[in-house]
Amino acid sequence: MSAAKQPRAPRLLCVYQHAPTPGAPGIYRHRLLFAELVRRGWQVDLVSTPLNYMTGTVPTRYARRLYTRESLDGIVHHWVWASRSIHASKLRRALNYVTFAFSSSLRAITLRRPDVVLVSSPPLTVGALGPVLATRFRRPWVFEVRDAWPESAASVGWLSEQSLLYRVLERVAHRLASHAQAVIVPTPGLIEIVRRHGAKKVDVISGAVIDAPSSPELRRAARARLGVPDDECLFLYLGALGAANGVETLLDAVQALPTDTPARFLLVGDGSARVALEERVCEQGIETVSIVPAVPKDEVKDYLAASDVCLHLLRADPVFSSALPTKVLEYCGAHRPFITTVAGLPEQLALEAGGGFAPGAAELTGELERWIAMPAAERRARGEQSFEVGSRRFGLEATVSALEAVLRSVSR
């Protein structure tokens, strides 16, 4: 008797512009979820650009190449070219979006036929590839909306709601959401927005909390390198330094603290506002604040180990009340409490996880003083609470099972 024929492994094709290259700063949510899919028997092709969104640079090994193929955690990455200098101007950023859409489509249409296509937006230019690839392969497609465009672009001043471009993007968003076989979002607060865009059914696929506590030895070594004594409270912000992040609120709050406050503030990241923030810190002599450019992922653990309390900062805007940034999940995984400036879902999660909420500079000054005065043992206990709540609500197994259910439901 012949051996039973093995079932064919399901195949996913994803286009996501901002997947970080190995070790680069950025958000590793998709690689984390897709690696688990691979472990479960899926084959995954991921089309991205090696241009780092935070720094605007391309690692040396990918520079001057139009295309690079490599396997990472079992995921076949297809790195394609896109124009650079994304933080130089709005025009340069728009050019980057368009060139990536063009080069990624050329690569994607030549890949093996998938069972399902997933396109991740923003930018909406990537979303527009969904129906193109679905037609090319005669397969269903899933639309991931990580941020509400064009609404969020208007909220940070990049677009006017009265502009022609805003209306065009709004129509595109409606058409994509209403025509996709499934729509997924990383946070519950986006559900109503994408439903207004025409989505019939929306599933929440969040990031995942991965247990990554630091050892006492790593903490001591990291604080020694930074020159932070044991009796000072170190506040850490990890992430983008752009127009939407509202880091100026933190600087305002820090300047209102007494001069002898035993605290340091470390900002690790990059973006369009970094130079302006550095200039302000220098010109106004805010000596307790240090800004470090974005670092490779392997170095992030050192900064988390050194920290006592982490910070989640965004501008005051209703659009962000539904946001669940991946960095918050990383704080939870590192067993660190965090303070958020964002009302809504971030506020709810921060308070449930033992952290704090401060919507403005004055409130943030008071919140910082509360944490500085808090005994170190209590801060550590609240860090354990942060991990417990995060892992319970955003475990990897449950998150990937939800994603797999969506993918299988449309590919039957």
Backbone torsions as a table, in degrees:
resi	resn	phi	psi	omega
1	MET	NA	139.7	178.8
2	SER	-77.3	149.4	179.6
3	ALA	-65.0	147.7	179.0
4	ALA	-63.7	139.1	-179.8
5	LYS	-70.1	128.5	179.7
6	GLN	-72.9	139.4	178.2
7	PRO	-65.3	143.8	-179.5
8	ARG	-70.4	137.8	179.2
9	ALA	-67.5	132.5	177.0
10	PRO	-66.5	149.1	-175.5
11	ARG	-123.4	133.1	177.9
12	LEU	-115.6	134.1	171.1
13	LEU	-113.8	120.7	-180.0
14	CYS	-121.1	135.7	170.8
15	VAL	-113.5	115.5	-177.9
16	TYR	-140.3	113.7	-168.5
17	GLN	-64.1	-36.5	-164.9
18	HIS	-107.0	27.7	175.7
19	ALA	-62.5	129.2	-178.9
20	PRO	-75.1	145.7	172.8
21	THR	-71.4	164.7	-174.4
22	PRO	-53.9	123.9	177.0
23	GLY	81.1	-9.6	-177.1
24	ALA	-74.3	154.7	174.5
25	PRO	-64.5	148.5	179.4
26	GLY	147.7	-169.6	-174.9
27	ILE	-104.5	120.8	-174.3
28	TYR	-100.7	19.2	-175.3
29	ARG	-57.5	-49.2	-176.9
30	HIS	-64.8	-41.7	-179.9
31	ARG	-63.9	-38.6	179.2
32	LEU	-62.3	-47.2	-178.5
33	LEU	-69.7	-42.2	-177.6
34	PHE	-69.7	-33.9	177.2
35	ALA	-61.8	-36.7	177.0
36	GLU	-69.9	-36.3	174.5
37	LEU	-60.5	-43.5	178.2
38	VAL	-59.8	-42.4	178.1
39	ARG	-60.5	-29.2	-179.9
40	ARG	-87.7	3.7	174.5
41	GLY	108.6	2.3	179.3
42	TRP	-81.5	154.1	167.0
43	GLN	-107.4	131.2	-173.0
44	VAL	-128.8	126.2	169.3
45	ASP	-106.7	128.5	-179.3
46	LEU	-124.2	118.5	-179.5
47	VAL	-101.9	121.6	-177.0
48	SER	-146.0	179.1	172.1
49	THR	-112.6	143.4	177.8
50	PRO	-75.4	-5.5	177.9
51	LEU	-67.1	120.2	-177.0
52	ASN	-78.0	128.3	-175.8
53	TYR	-66.1	-36.9	-178.0
54	MET	-69.8	-50.1	-172.5
55	THR	-92.2	-21.5	-176.6
56	GLY	75.2	14.9	-177.6
57	THR	-115.3	164.4	177.3
58	VAL	-116.8	127.7	177.1
59	PRO	-56.4	150.0	-172.5
60	THR	-54.8	-42.4	-174.1
61	ARG	-66.2	-18.4	179.6
62	TYR	-103.8	-11.1	-176.0
63	ALA	-66.8	147.5	178.2
64	ARG	62.6	22.3	174.2
65	ARG	-120.5	136.1	176.0
66	LEU	-78.3	-23.8	-175.7
67	TYR	-156.4	138.3	174.3
68	THR	-138.9	135.7	177.5
69	ARG	-115.1	132.5	175.0
70	GLU	-155.1	156.9	179.0
71	SER	-105.1	126.5	179.4
72	LEU	-129.0	120.1	-178.9
73	ASP	54.6	32.5	179.4
74	GLY	85.1	-7.5	179.3
75	ILE	-90.3	130.6	177.4
76	VAL	-86.0	109.3	179.6
77	HIS	-90.4	136.1	175.4
78	HIS	-118.7	101.6	-178.0
79	TRP	-90.1	121.5	-177.8
80	VAL	-119.0	160.8	-176.1
81	TRP	-74.2	146.2	168.8
82	ALA	-148.4	153.3	-177.3
83	SER	-64.3	155.8	-173.7
84	ARG	-101.9	-160.5	178.3
85	SER	54.2	45.5	-173.9
86	ILE	-69.8	-19.7	179.9
87	HIS	-96.9	1.6	-176.4
88	ALA	-72.6	-35.9	-177.8
89	SER	-168.0	167.2	175.7
90	LYS	-63.2	-37.1	180.0
91	LEU	-64.3	-42.4	179.2
92	ARG	-63.9	-38.8	179.1
93	ARG	-66.3	-43.5	178.7
94	ALA	-61.9	-39.8	178.1
95	LEU	-63.0	-39.1	177.3
96	ASN	-61.2	-43.2	179.6
97	TYR	-62.2	-44.2	-176.4
98	VAL	-69.2	-44.0	-178.4
99	THR	-66.4	-36.0	176.8
100	PHE	-66.8	-42.4	179.3
101	ALA	-57.6	-40.2	-179.3
102	PHE	-68.8	-52.1	-175.5
103	SER	-68.8	-36.2	179.5
104	SER	-68.6	-35.6	178.3
105	SER	-66.7	-38.8	178.1
106	LEU	-61.6	-38.4	179.2
107	ARG	-76.0	-44.0	-173.7
108	ALA	-62.8	-39.3	-175.4
109	ILE	-69.5	-13.8	-179.5
110	THR	-97.3	-3.7	-178.2
111	LEU	-78.3	169.5	178.4
112	ARG	-63.5	149.7	-177.2
113	ARG	-63.7	124.0	178.7
114	PRO	-86.6	170.4	170.1
115	ASP	-83.5	-28.5	179.8
116	VAL	-153.4	146.2	178.3
117	VAL	-108.3	137.3	175.0
118	LEU	-125.9	124.2	175.2
119	VAL	-118.0	138.9	-172.5
120	SER	-115.7	125.2	-178.5
121	SER	-122.8	147.7	12.7
122	PRO	-82.1	165.4	0.5
123	PRO	-80.0	161.2	-179.4
124	LEU	-65.8	-20.8	176.6
125	THR	-62.1	-31.0	174.9
126	VAL	-72.7	-41.3	178.1
127	GLY	-56.0	-35.2	-178.3
128	ALA	-64.6	-17.1	177.9
129	LEU	-74.9	-17.7	-178.6
130	GLY	-54.6	-59.1	179.7
131	PRO	-65.8	-28.9	178.3
132	VAL	-64.6	-49.2	-178.7
133	LEU	-71.5	-34.4	177.2
134	ALA	-61.8	-40.2	177.8
135	THR	-69.0	-42.4	-178.9
136	ARG	-59.9	-44.3	-174.9
137	PHE	-98.4	-5.8	-175.9
138	ARG	55.0	47.4	-179.8
139	ARG	-131.9	158.6	179.6
140	PRO	-71.7	160.8	178.1
141	TRP	-134.1	149.8	-179.7
142	VAL	-114.3	135.2	-178.9
143	PHE	-106.6	116.9	175.7
144	GLU	-97.9	126.8	178.1
145	VAL	-112.0	100.8	-179.3
146	ARG	-83.9	-22.3	179.6
147	ASP	-152.4	146.5	-173.7
148	ALA	-82.0	105.7	174.3
149	TRP	-106.4	140.7	7.1
150	PRO	-89.7	5.6	-174.8
151	GLU	-58.2	-46.0	-177.3
152	SER	-68.6	-32.6	177.3
153	ALA	-64.1	-36.4	177.0
154	ALA	-70.5	-34.9	-175.5
155	SER	-66.8	-27.0	179.6
156	VAL	-101.0	8.5	174.5
157	GLY	86.4	7.8	178.7
158	TRP	-76.4	-28.6	-178.7
159	LEU	-134.9	150.1	170.8
160	SER	-96.3	137.8	179.9
161	GLU	-65.4	-17.3	179.0
162	GLN	-90.8	-3.8	-175.2
163	SER	-78.3	156.3	176.8
164	LEU	-63.4	-40.5	-178.7
165	LEU	-62.1	-39.8	178.3
166	TYR	-60.4	-45.2	-178.4
167	ARG	-65.1	-37.8	178.3
168	VAL	-64.8	-46.8	-180.0
169	LEU	-64.1	-35.3	178.0
170	GLU	-62.8	-42.3	177.7
171	ARG	-64.4	-41.2	178.6
172	VAL	-61.8	-45.8	179.4
173	ALA	-59.5	-42.1	179.2
174	HIS	-65.0	-42.7	-177.4
175	ARG	-66.0	-42.7	-179.0
176	LEU	-65.5	-48.2	-177.4
177	ALA	-63.9	-34.8	-176.5
178	SER	-82.0	-19.3	-177.1
179	HIS	-102.8	-15.5	178.8
180	ALA	-67.6	148.9	177.7
181	GLN	-71.3	-23.6	175.9
182	ALA	-155.4	151.1	177.0
183	VAL	-126.1	132.2	177.1
184	ILE	-123.8	150.1	179.1
185	VAL	-135.7	154.7	-178.5
186	PRO	-85.8	-7.1	-175.9
187	THR	-149.3	143.5	-176.1
188	PRO	-59.6	-28.9	-176.9
189	GLY	-65.0	-16.2	178.9
190	LEU	-86.7	-8.6	-174.4
191	ILE	-58.9	-51.8	-177.0
192	GLU	-64.4	-35.7	179.7
193	ILE	-63.2	-48.1	-178.3
194	VAL	-72.2	-25.8	173.0
195	ARG	-66.4	-38.2	175.2
196	ARG	-64.6	-25.1	176.2
197	HIS	-79.1	-5.7	176.2
198	GLY	111.2	-0.2	179.2
199	ALA	-66.6	133.8	-178.4
200	LYS	-85.7	-36.9	-179.5
201	LYS	-138.6	132.2	-176.4
202	VAL	-127.7	130.4	176.8
203	ASP	-113.8	142.4	178.6
204	VAL	-94.1	120.8	175.2
205	ILE	-123.6	95.7	-175.6
206	SER	-80.5	179.3	166.8
207	GLY	-75.8	-172.7	-177.5
208	ALA	-132.2	146.1	175.6
209	VAL	-89.6	124.2	178.3
210	ILE	-111.8	127.8	-177.2
211	ASP	-65.6	114.7	-177.9
212	ALA	-141.7	61.7	179.5
213	PRO	-70.9	156.3	178.0
214	SER	-101.5	152.3	177.9
215	SER	-84.0	156.7	175.6
216	PRO	-58.3	-34.1	-179.7
217	GLU	-66.4	-43.9	178.8
218	LEU	-64.2	-40.3	179.7
219	ARG	-61.7	-47.1	-179.6
220	ARG	-61.6	-43.5	-178.5
221	ALA	-65.8	-41.7	-178.1
222	ALA	-66.7	-42.3	179.0
223	ARG	-67.7	-34.4	177.9
224	ALA	-64.8	-42.5	178.9
225	ARG	-63.1	-35.6	-179.3
226	LEU	-83.7	-9.7	-178.9
227	GLY	72.4	32.8	-179.3
228	VAL	-103.3	114.8	179.6
229	PRO	-72.0	164.6	-176.0
230	ASP	-62.8	-29.7	-174.8
231	ASP	-88.3	6.9	176.4
232	GLU	-104.7	142.3	177.4
233	CYS	-90.6	121.7	-178.5
234	LEU	-100.8	118.2	175.7
235	PHE	-97.0	134.9	-175.5
236	LEU	-124.4	130.9	169.5
237	TYR	-115.4	124.4	175.4
238	LEU	-113.8	130.3	174.5
239	GLY	143.1	-165.3	-176.2
240	ALA	-71.5	147.4	174.8
241	LEU	-116.3	75.3	-175.5
242	GLY	-125.0	-171.6	-176.0
243	ALA	-63.5	-30.7	-174.9
244	ALA	-83.9	-10.3	-167.4
245	ASN	-87.2	-16.7	173.6
246	GLY	61.7	35.0	-179.6
247	VAL	-67.5	-22.7	177.3
248	GLU	-58.0	-32.0	177.8
249	THR	-61.3	-39.9	177.8
250	LEU	-64.1	-44.4	179.8
251	LEU	-62.0	-40.7	176.2
252	ASP	-59.9	-43.9	-178.4
253	ALA	-65.8	-42.0	-179.3
254	VAL	-64.6	-39.3	-179.4
255	GLN	-65.4	-22.2	179.7
256	ALA	-85.6	-6.3	178.4
257	LEU	-75.7	152.0	173.5
258	PRO	-57.9	147.5	-174.4
259	THR	-63.9	-25.5	-177.5
260	ASP	-97.3	18.4	-179.2
261	THR	-64.6	127.7	-178.5
262	PRO	-79.9	72.9	-177.6
263	ALA	-150.8	152.3	172.8
264	ARG	-127.7	155.5	-179.5
265	PHE	-131.9	123.2	-176.2
266	LEU	-120.5	122.7	177.6
267	LEU	-108.9	120.1	-178.4
268	VAL	-118.5	111.8	-178.9
269	GLY	166.3	-173.2	-178.7
270	ASP	-150.7	168.3	179.3
271	GLY	153.7	-177.0	-172.5
272	SER	-65.2	-21.6	-177.5
273	ALA	-99.8	0.8	-173.2
274	ARG	-61.1	-46.7	-177.4
275	VAL	-61.2	-44.5	179.6
276	ALA	-62.9	-38.9	178.3
277	LEU	-66.0	-43.0	178.1
278	GLU	-61.5	-41.0	179.3
279	GLU	-63.6	-41.0	179.3
280	ARG	-65.2	-45.0	179.8
281	VAL	-58.6	-41.4	-178.8
282	CYS	-71.8	-50.1	-175.4
283	GLU	-65.4	-35.5	-177.0
284	GLN	-96.9	4.3	174.6
285	GLY	60.8	43.9	179.2
286	ILE	-85.2	83.4	-167.5
287	GLU	-70.9	-21.9	-177.8
288	THR	-84.2	-3.7	-178.9
289	VAL	-106.8	130.4	174.9
290	SER	-124.3	140.5	178.6
291	ILE	-117.9	124.2	-179.3
292	VAL	-116.4	130.0	177.0
293	PRO	-57.4	159.5	179.9
294	ALA	-51.4	139.4	-175.6
295	VAL	-116.0	159.2	174.8
296	PRO	-57.6	154.2	-175.0
297	LYS	-58.0	-36.4	-177.9
298	ASP	-64.1	-22.5	-179.3
299	GLU	-89.4	-15.0	-178.8
300	VAL	-60.5	-37.7	-177.3
301	LYS	-60.9	-31.2	179.2
302	ASP	-66.5	-42.6	179.6
303	TYR	-67.9	-39.6	176.8
304	LEU	-64.7	-39.6	179.0
305	ALA	-62.7	-38.5	-178.3
306	ALA	-72.9	-23.6	-171.7
307	SER	-77.1	159.1	171.7
308	ASP	-108.3	-40.1	-177.6
309	VAL	-139.8	139.5	179.9
310	CYS	-105.8	163.8	-174.3
311	LEU	-126.7	135.8	173.3
312	HIS	-118.3	111.6	-172.4
313	LEU	-121.1	130.8	171.8
314	LEU	-148.7	154.7	176.3
315	ARG	-61.2	152.6	176.7
316	ALA	-71.6	109.7	-179.8
317	ASP	-161.3	134.6	-179.7
318	PRO	-55.9	-28.1	-179.5
319	VAL	-59.3	-35.2	-174.9
320	PHE	-84.7	-5.8	-179.0
321	SER	-66.8	-16.9	179.8
322	SER	-101.3	2.2	-172.3
323	ALA	-78.0	143.5	172.6
324	LEU	-131.8	78.9	-175.9
325	PRO	-61.0	146.4	179.3
326	THR	-60.2	-31.1	-179.3
327	LYS	-61.8	-33.3	177.1
328	VAL	-61.7	-41.9	178.6
329	LEU	-66.4	-33.5	177.3
330	GLU	-67.9	-38.6	175.1
331	TYR	-59.5	-45.6	179.7
332	CYS	-61.1	-43.7	179.9
333	GLY	-63.5	-28.1	179.0
334	ALA	-85.4	2.7	-179.8
335	HIS	63.6	46.5	178.5
336	ARG	-123.3	134.4	172.8
337	PRO	-72.3	158.6	179.1
338	PHE	-141.1	151.8	175.1
339	ILE	-106.5	135.8	175.8
340	THR	-118.1	151.5	174.7
341	THR	-102.3	6.4	-171.0
342	VAL	-109.5	120.5	175.9
343	ALA	-71.1	160.9	178.7
344	GLY	98.7	-137.5	-176.2
345	LEU	-59.3	-45.9	178.1
346	PRO	-59.8	-41.0	177.5
347	GLU	-59.8	-47.2	-178.6
348	GLN	-60.6	-44.7	-178.4
349	LEU	-67.9	-42.3	-179.3
350	ALA	-60.3	-45.9	-177.9
351	LEU	-69.8	-39.7	177.4
352	GLU	-63.4	-32.9	-177.6
353	ALA	-88.2	9.2	176.4
354	GLY	87.4	9.9	-178.5
355	GLY	-92.8	-148.7	-176.6
356	GLY	-141.3	167.8	-178.7
357	PHE	-136.8	133.1	179.6
358	ALA	-148.9	102.9	-172.6
359	PRO	-75.2	-17.1	-178.3
360	GLY	-140.4	176.3	-175.6
361	ALA	-61.9	-44.5	-178.6
362	ALA	-62.8	-44.8	178.9
363	GLU	-64.9	-36.9	-179.2
364	LEU	-67.4	-37.4	175.6
365	THR	-58.0	-46.8	178.4
366	GLY	-62.9	-39.9	-179.7
367	GLU	-67.2	-40.3	177.3
368	LEU	-61.8	-43.2	179.6
369	GLU	-62.1	-37.4	179.2
370	ARG	-63.4	-43.6	-178.3
371	TRP	-73.3	-34.2	178.4
372	ILE	-64.8	-39.2	-179.5
373	ALA	-77.7	-14.8	-176.7
374	MET	-69.3	136.9	175.7
375	PRO	-57.6	143.2	-178.0
376	ALA	-57.7	-35.5	-179.7
377	ALA	-64.0	-37.4	178.4
378	GLU	-69.8	-38.7	176.5
379	ARG	-60.7	-41.1	178.7
380	ARG	-64.7	-40.6	178.9
381	ALA	-63.1	-38.6	178.2
382	ARG	-70.2	-28.6	173.7
383	GLY	-64.9	-40.1	176.3
384	GLU	-65.6	-36.5	176.1
385	GLN	-64.6	-39.1	178.2
386	SER	-59.7	-44.6	178.9
387	PHE	-65.6	-44.0	-177.4
388	GLU	-60.5	-46.2	-179.5
389	VAL	-67.5	-44.7	-179.0
390	GLY	-62.4	-45.8	-178.1
391	SER	-68.8	-32.7	178.4
392	ARG	-69.0	-39.1	-176.3
393	ARG	-88.3	-24.7	-173.0
394	PHE	-134.4	51.7	178.3
395	GLY	-72.1	148.3	-176.1
396	LEU	-64.5	-46.4	-175.3
397	GLU	-59.4	-47.3	-178.1
398	ALA	-67.0	-38.0	-179.0
399	THR	-65.1	-45.3	-179.1
400	VAL	-70.0	-35.0	176.8
401	SER	-62.2	-38.8	177.7
402	ALA	-66.3	-41.1	177.4
403	LEU	-64.1	-45.2	-179.2
404	GLU	-62.7	-36.8	178.8
405	ALA	-63.0	-40.6	178.2
406	VAL	-65.1	-46.6	-177.7
407	LEU	-62.0	-43.0	-178.8
408	ARG	-71.0	-33.1	-177.6
409	SER	-66.2	-33.0	-179.3
410	VAL	-89.0	-18.3	-174.9
411	SER	-97.8	5.1	179.5
412	ARG	-67.8	NA	NA
